[in-house]
Amino acid sequence: MSAWLIIEEETVTADGPASHRQVKARTANGKTREEALVELYRAARNYNSDSLKRGTTVVGRDSDGSFWVLPKNGKSHASCNLRLIEQIRT
């Protein structure tokens, strides 16, 4: 079985050119790709961060299978992209 990584990439854009980007990875070992995709879906539905906590969010699936968590009202400067990648063991 393959090992999978669920990547959470959150970007917060402040006023001006400065921005903050945080990337977290967690493993989904011992799972099939389909099981890992279910875990990715759950992670996207339940994603919560301090940057996006202030308002309601909307979750959408991109054409590449990744998920975007965005502020529903458009008033936040934060977004998060969650995706599944196969871990290559060396």
QUIDAWO-V615323 format. One record per residue. BURIAL is 1 if it has 24 or more other C-alpha atoms within 12 Angstrom, else 0. Layout:
((BURIAL) (BURIAL))
This chain:
((0) (0) (0) (1) (1) (1) (1) (1) (1) (1) (1) (1) (0) (0) (0) (0) (0) (0) (0) (0) (0) (0) (0) (0) (0) (0) (0) (1) (0) (0) (0) (0) (0) (0) (0) (1) (1) (0) (1) (1) (1) (0) (1) (1) (0) (0) (1) (1) (1) (0) (1) (1) (0) (0) (0) (0) (1) (0) (1) (0) (0) (0) (0) (0) (0) (1) (1) (1) (1) (1) (1) (0) (0) (0) (0) (1) (1) (1) (1) (1) (1) (1) (1) (1) (1) (1) (0) (0) (0) (0))
